Amino acid sequence: MRSLETGIHEECGVFGVMAPEPCDVAGLSYYGLYALQHRGQESCGIVVDNQGHFASHKDLGLVSEVFTPDILSRLPKSTMAVAHTRYGTTGGTNRSNCQPLEVNHRKGRMALAHNGNLSNAGPLRRELELSGAIFHTTSDTEIIAYIITRERLQAPSLEEAVSRAMNVLEGAYSLVLMSPQKLICARDPHGFRPLCYGKRPDGTYVAASESCALKAVGAQRIREVEPGEILVFQNGQVVSHREHCGEKEKRFCVFEYIYFARPDSVIDGVSVHASRRLAGKILAMAHPAEADLVIGAPDSGLDAALGFSQESGIPYGMGLLKNKYIGRTFIAPGQGERLDSVKIKLSAIEESVKGKRVVLVDDSIVRGNTIGRVVGLLREAGAKEIHVRISSPPFLHPCYYGTDIDSEEFLIACRYSVPQICRHIGADSLGYLPLEALGRLAGGGGFCSACFNGDYPTHIPKDIRKDWMTQIDDGKGME
């Protein structure tokens, strides 16, 4: 049993919409979430402002399962909505953790959608509990909601309350909030997680984790929400509050380019597809192979495989077929589920790989089980040689900013050398992306690579574990 079986460490997608006139904002949110489904397959929700009151629907499941035509028809036409799609780890899979989170307090109502993870979640939660706060979820989103609400009791506006809350929040958070009057976006000063906004031809503003969701609802991307920036959408206007901009060095999660984001998204001016293709080219130069065919592990390995092929001159082909109805194995909640899903998710195309020397390009190796099974599938299909190339460096450290990277005891690169990992997964050779190449993938901008080199941008309490909720629940605290 792995250490993540309690506690919430999630990667999610957020979406918000503000229209000039009442319209089907729930429908727009539905299509926005559909475009962000790759960011979370565990639960989803939509909250619509209904003339000062909130109407909502949230549940476990995929967007298409949770929001049937009948459910969508019950959500009223309005000018504002926020939406969220989520994945978490085992132990946090329950309806109470579904977002957006709704809050009723003395100054009004608020709905909050959050992507990221607070690195100081444990200490903050304990502080709030000791002051009398009662938590109903195991998500750090509720911590953010408590702190914003606390500040709102003294602040003159919701955006000022968000600004004051940002003084105590540490870690990754891209937020979309809604009050009965305003839609607000906020991004942490390091800019760990993506957040952008755009505009439809009818004047409707849309905010989303990725630009692919803007395109899905017919919005033209305007720009990214800058690290530390707070944007307020109200009365057809957009007002930027920049008091937290430039406070800290930009440290965008480079793994967004490697794995999480959709290839057709543009983040901070960098095409995700182009970034992955570049990774493949760098791999071909750093770790060449004599082979007959280059294939990618669907889906996030395909772009890098194309780049490897272009740089090496080895033909690119289709060697693995993906069952499109199975979720991403990386974010399956438990190890047993992860292995079972690999068996039905992928199949090797014997005609393509039989008797050939194959270069298999994938985005990462975390625990080593999934890639080992894929290598086995290719062996069974008759591949003569299998040379594995990984478009990221080895994972050596856990992530505390929203990516499901295990504690070091579960990371295969912490226990074995590269030659040992190669033998463990059954490959003929293995090559990782050089650590120094990460900056090129991010377009030269500031990025976070803590999961590869341990350089954490924020303070991490010495005794923090990935299962920080367990420490609190069993009374051990975080001191």
C-alpha positions in Angstrom: 0.0 0.0 0.0 1.5 3.3 -1.0 1.7 6.4 1.1 -0.8 8.4 -0.8 -3.8 6.3 0.3 -4.9 9.1 2.6 -4.6 12.8 2.0 -5.3 15.0 -1.0 -2.6 15.8 -3.6 -4.4 16.6 -6.7 -4.1 18.0 -10.2 -7.3 19.7 -11.4 -8.9 21.9 -14.0 -10.7 25.1 -13.2 -13.2 27.1 -15.4 -15.1 30.3 -15.0 -17.5 32.3 -17.2 -19.0 35.8 -17.1 -21.5 36.8 -19.8 -23.0 40.2 -20.5 -26.6 38.8 -20.5 -28.1 35.7 -19.0 -27.4 32.6 -21.1 -26.6 29.0 -20.8 -23.4 29.4 -18.7 -23.8 25.9 -17.4 -23.6 24.5 -21.0 -20.5 26.6 -21.6 -19.0 25.3 -18.4 -19.8 21.7 -19.4 -17.9 22.0 -22.7 -15.1 23.8 -20.9 -14.8 20.9 -18.4 -15.0 18.4 -21.2 -11.9 20.1 -22.7 -10.2 19.9 -19.3 -11.2 16.3 -18.6 -7.5 15.1 -18.9 -6.7 17.2 -15.8 -9.1 15.2 -13.6 -11.3 12.2 -14.0 -12.5 11.6 -10.5 -15.2 14.2 -9.9 -16.5 17.4 -11.4 -19.0 20.2 -10.6 -20.6 23.4 -11.8 -22.0 26.3 -9.7 -24.2 28.9 -11.3 -25.2 32.2 -9.9 -29.0 32.4 -9.8 -29.8 36.0 -9.1 -27.7 36.1 -5.9 -28.3 32.5 -5.0 -26.2 29.5 -6.1 -27.5 26.5 -8.1 -25.0 23.7 -8.4 -24.4 20.0 -9.2 -21.3 18.1 -8.2 -20.6 14.4 -8.1 -18.0 11.6 -8.7 -17.4 10.6 -12.2 -16.5 11.9 -15.7 -18.0 15.1 -17.0 -20.3 13.2 -19.4 -21.5 10.9 -16.6 -22.1 13.6 -14.0 -23.8 16.1 -16.3 -26.5 14.4 -18.2 -28.8 16.6 -20.5 -31.5 16.4 -17.7 -29.1 17.7 -15.1 -27.8 20.5 -17.3 -31.4 21.6 -18.1 -32.0 22.1 -14.3 -29.2 24.7 -14.0 -30.6 28.1 -14.7 -29.6 30.6 -17.4 -27.3 33.2 -15.8 -24.4 35.5 -16.3 -21.8 33.7 -14.2 -20.6 30.2 -13.4 -17.6 28.4 -12.0 -16.6 24.8 -12.7 -14.1 22.2 -11.7 -12.8 18.8 -12.7 -10.6 16.9 -10.2 -8.5 13.9 -9.5 -7.2 13.0 -6.0 -5.8 9.9 -4.3 -7.4 7.0 -2.6 -8.9 8.2 0.7 -10.0 11.5 -0.7 -12.4 10.0 -3.2 -15.7 11.1 -1.9 -18.4 13.5 -2.8 -17.6 15.9 0.0 -14.3 16.8 -1.8 -16.0 17.6 -5.1 -15.6 21.2 -6.2 -16.4 24.1 -6.7 -16.6 24.6 -2.9 -19.5 26.7 -1.8 -19.4 29.0 1.2 -22.2 31.0 2.9 -20.9 33.6 5.4 -21.8 36.9 7.0 -20.7 39.0 3.9 -22.4 36.8 1.4 -21.8 33.7 -0.8 -18.7 32.5 -2.5 -17.9 29.5 -4.8 -14.3 28.5 -5.2 -12.5 26.3 -7.7 -8.9 25.5 -7.0 -6.0 23.8 -8.9 -2.8 23.1 -7.0 -1.6 22.2 -3.5 -0.6 24.3 -0.5 2.8 23.3 0.8 1.8 24.7 4.2 -1.6 23.0 4.2 -0.9 21.0 7.4 0.2 23.9 9.6 -2.6 26.1 8.3 -5.3 23.5 8.9 -4.1 22.9 12.4 -4.0 26.6 13.1 -7.6 27.0 11.9 -8.8 23.9 13.9 -7.3 25.3 17.1 -9.2 28.6 16.5 -12.5 26.7 16.2 -12.8 25.9 12.5 -14.6 22.6 11.7 -13.6 21.0 8.4 -16.0 19.0 6.3 -13.6 17.9 3.6 -10.0 16.6 3.4 -9.1 19.0 0.7 -6.8 22.0 1.1 -9.3 24.0 -1.0 -11.4 24.2 2.2 -8.4 25.8 3.9 -8.2 28.4 1.2 -11.9 29.1 1.6 -11.6 29.5 5.4 -8.8 32.0 5.1 -10.4 34.1 2.4 -13.7 34.1 4.4 -11.8 35.1 7.5 -10.2 38.0 5.7 -13.5 39.0 4.0 -15.0 39.8 7.4 -12.6 42.7 7.7 -11.7 43.5 4.0 -13.8 46.0 2.0 -14.1 43.6 -1.0 -13.7 40.0 -2.0 -10.6 40.8 -4.1 -9.0 42.5 -1.2 -9.7 39.4 1.0 -8.1 37.2 -1.7 -5.1 39.5 -1.7 -4.7 39.3 2.1 -5.1 35.5 2.0 -2.3 35.3 -0.4 0.0 36.7 2.3 -0.3 33.4 4.3 -0.9 30.8 1.5 2.2 29.0 0.3 2.5 26.7 -2.6 0.5 26.3 -5.8 -3.0 27.7 -6.3 -4.8 28.9 -9.4 -8.2 30.0 -8.3 -11.5 30.9 -9.9 -14.0 32.4 -7.4 -17.5 33.7 -7.8 -19.6 36.0 -5.7 -23.1 37.1 -6.7 -21.5 40.2 -8.2 -18.0 39.2 -9.4 -15.9 36.5 -11.0 -12.3 36.6 -9.7 -9.1 34.8 -10.9 -6.0 34.5 -8.8 -2.6 32.8 -9.3 0.0 32.2 -6.7 3.1 34.4 -6.9 5.3 31.6 -8.2 2.8 30.8 -10.9 3.1 27.0 -10.4 -0.1 26.1 -12.2 -1.5 27.5 -15.4 -4.4 29.9 -15.7 -5.5 32.0 -18.6 -8.5 33.9 -19.9 -10.2 34.9 -23.1 -13.3 36.4 -24.6 -16.0 35.2 -26.9 -17.4 37.3 -29.8 -20.5 38.1 -27.8 -18.5 39.7 -25.0 -18.5 36.7 -22.6 -15.3 36.4 -20.6 -13.9 32.9 -19.9 -11.2 31.8 -17.6 -9.6 28.3 -17.6 -6.6 26.2 -16.6 -5.7 25.8 -20.3 -6.3 27.6 -23.6 -7.8 24.4 -25.1 -10.9 25.0 -22.9 -11.2 28.6 -24.2 -11.1 27.3 -27.8 -13.8 24.6 -26.9 -16.3 27.4 -26.1 -15.4 29.7 -28.9 -13.3 32.2 -26.9 -10.2 33.9 -28.2 -7.3 33.6 -25.7 -6.2 37.0 -24.4 -3.3 36.1 -22.1 -2.2 34.2 -19.0 -3.1 35.4 -15.5 0.3 36.5 -14.3 2.0 34.9 -11.2 0.6 36.8 -8.2 -2.1 38.6 -10.2 -5.7 38.9 -9.2 -8.2 39.6 -12.0 -11.7 40.9 -11.3 -14.5 40.5 -13.9 -17.5 42.7 -13.2 -20.0 44.7 -15.4 -18.2 43.7 -18.6 -14.9 45.1 -17.3 -11.6 43.4 -16.3 -9.5 44.9 -13.6 -6.1 43.7 -12.7 -4.6 43.8 -9.2 -0.9 43.3 -9.2 0.3 43.9 -5.6 1.6 40.3 -5.4 3.2 40.3 -8.9 6.9 40.1 -8.8 7.0 39.1 -5.1 8.6 35.8 -5.9 10.5 34.1 -8.7 8.4 32.5 -11.3 8.5 28.7 -11.0 5.9 27.2 -13.4 5.6 23.4 -13.1 7.6 22.1 -16.0 5.7 18.8 -15.8 2.7 20.6 -17.3 4.6 20.7 -20.6 5.9 17.1 -20.2 2.6 15.4 -19.2 -0.4 17.2 -17.8 -1.4 19.8 -20.4 -3.1 19.0 -23.6 -0.9 19.2 -26.7 -3.1 21.8 -28.3 -2.8 24.2 -25.4 -0.5 27.2 -25.3 0.9 28.1 -21.8 2.9 31.2 -21.2 3.4 31.6 -24.9 4.8 28.1 -25.3 3.0 25.5 -27.4 2.8 22.3 -25.4 3.0 20.2 -28.6 6.2 22.1 -29.7 7.7 21.7 -26.2 7.2 17.9 -26.2 8.5 17.5 -29.8 11.6 19.5 -28.7 12.0 17.1 -25.8 12.1 14.2 -28.3 14.7 15.9 -30.4 16.9 16.5 -27.4 16.5 12.8 -26.4 17.6 11.7 -29.8 20.8 13.8 -29.5 21.5 12.8 -25.9 20.6 9.1 -26.2 20.7 7.9 -29.8 19.7 4.4 -30.7 20.1 2.1 -33.7 16.5 1.1 -34.4 14.0 0.5 -37.2 11.0 2.3 -35.7 10.1 5.1 -33.2 6.8 4.8 -31.4 5.2 6.8 -28.6 3.3 5.7 -25.5 -0.2 7.2 -26.0 -1.0 10.0 -25.4 1.7 12.2 -23.9 4.6 10.3 -25.4 3.4 10.7 -29.0 4.7 14.3 -29.5 8.1 13.5 -28.1 8.3 10.3 -30.2 7.6 12.5 -33.3 10.5 14.8 -32.3 12.8 11.8 -31.7 12.0 10.5 -35.2 12.5 13.9 -36.9 15.9 14.3 -35.2 17.2 10.8 -35.6 15.8 10.0 -39.1 14.3 6.7 -37.8 10.7 6.3 -39.1 7.9 7.2 -36.8 5.1 4.6 -36.6 2.1 3.5 -34.6 3.1 0.6 -32.4 0.6 0.9 -29.5 -3.2 1.2 -29.6 -4.9 2.9 -26.8 -8.4 2.2 -25.6 -9.9 5.7 -25.5 -12.4 4.8 -22.8 -9.8 4.1 -20.1 -8.5 6.8 -17.8 -4.9 7.8 -17.5 -3.0 5.1 -15.6 -0.7 7.6 -13.9 -3.6 9.0 -11.9 -5.5 5.8 -11.1 -6.0 5.8 -7.3 -4.4 2.5 -6.3 -1.5 0.4 -7.5 -3.8 -2.6 -8.2 -6.1 -0.4 -10.3 -3.1 1.0 -12.1 -1.8 -2.4 -13.2 -5.2 -3.7 -14.2 -6.0 -0.6 -16.3 -2.7 -1.0 -18.2 -3.8 -4.5 -19.4 -6.9 -3.2 -21.0 -5.7 0.3 -21.9 -3.0 -0.6 -24.4 -2.3 -3.2 -26.9 0.7 -3.6 -29.2 0.3 -3.7 -33.0 2.1 -6.8 -34.0 2.3 -5.9 -37.7 4.2 -2.7 -36.8 6.7 -4.0 -34.2 7.3 -7.7 -35.0 11.0 -8.4 -35.7 12.0 -4.7 -35.4 14.2 -2.7 -33.2 11.9 -0.3 -31.5 12.4 3.0 -29.7 9.6 3.5 -27.2 9.2 7.1 -26.0 7.2 7.9 -22.9 6.9 10.9 -20.7 8.1 9.6 -17.4 8.8 6.6 -15.1 7.5 7.0 -11.6 7.2 3.6 -10.0 8.3 1.5 -13.0 5.4 -0.9 -13.2 3.5 0.7 -16.0 6.4 1.1 -18.4 7.5 -2.5 -17.6 4.1 -3.8 -18.6 4.3 -1.8 -21.9 7.7 -3.2 -22.7 6.2 -6.7 -22.0 3.4 -6.0 -24.5 5.9 -5.1 -27.2 8.0 -8.2 -26.4 4.9 -10.4 -26.7 4.1 -8.8 -30.1 7.6 -9.8 -31.3 9.7 -6.7 -31.0 13.4 -7.6 -31.5 14.8 -4.8 -29.3 13.2 -2.2 -27.2 15.0 1.1 -26.4 13.1 3.2 -23.9 13.5 6.9 -24.0 11.9 9.2 -21.4 11.1 12.8 -22.1 11.7 13.9 -18.5 14.6 13.4 -16.0 14.3 10.7 -13.3 11.9 11.5 -10.5 13.9 11.7 -7.3 11.7 13.8 -4.9 8.0 14.1 -4.1 5.9 17.0 -5.3 4.0 19.2 -2.9 2.5 21.5 -5.5 -0.2 19.4 -7.1 1.3 16.6 -9.1 0.9 13.0 -7.9 4.5 12.2 -7.4 5.1 9.6 -4.6 7.3 9.9 -1.6 10.9 8.9 -2.3 10.5 5.4 -1.0 8.1 4.7 -3.8 10.1 6.3 -6.7 12.1 3.7 -8.6 14.9 6.2 -9.5 15.6 6.6 -5.8 16.2 2.9 -5.4 17.9 1.9 -8.6 20.5 3.2 -11.0 19.6 3.8 -14.7 21.1 0.5 -15.8 19.2 -1.3 -12.9 15.9 0.4 -13.9 16.6 -0.7 -17.5 16.9 -4.3 -16.4 13.8 -3.9 -14.1 11.5 -2.8 -16.9 13.0 -5.3 -19.4 14.3 -2.9 -21.9 17.5 -3.1 -24.0 18.5 0.4 -23.2 17.1 3.4 -21.3 17.7 7.1 -21.6 16.2 10.1 -19.7 16.0 13.7 -20.8 19.0 15.6 -19.4 18.1 17.7 -16.4 19.8 20.8 -17.9 17.4 20.6 -20.9 14.3 21.4 -18.9 14.7 25.1 -19.4 14.4 24.7 -23.1 11.0 23.0 -22.8 9.7 25.9 -20.8 10.7 28.5 -23.4 13.5 29.8 -21.2 11.1 31.0 -18.5 11.3 30.3 -14.8 10.1 26.8 -13.9 9.9 24.4 -11.0 11.9 21.1 -11.3 11.8 20.1 -7.6 10.6 16.6 -8.3 13.7 16.1 -10.3 16.4 18.0 -8.3 14.8 18.7 -4.9 15.0 22.5 -5.4 11.7 23.4 -3.7 10.7 27.1 -4.2 8.8 27.2 -0.9 9.5 26.1 2.6 8.6 22.5 3.2 8.1 21.5 6.9 10.8 18.9 7.8 8.3 16.3 8.9 5.7 16.8 6.2 4.7 13.6 4.3 2.5 13.2 1.3 -0.2 11.9 3.7 -0.4 15.0 5.8 -4.1 14.4 6.5 -3.2 11.2 8.3 -0.8 13.1 10.6 -3.6 15.5 11.6 -6.3 12.8 11.9 -4.3 10.7 14.3 -3.6 13.7 16.5 0.2 13.9 15.8 -0.1 17.4 14.3 2.5 19.1 12.2 4.9 20.5 14.8 
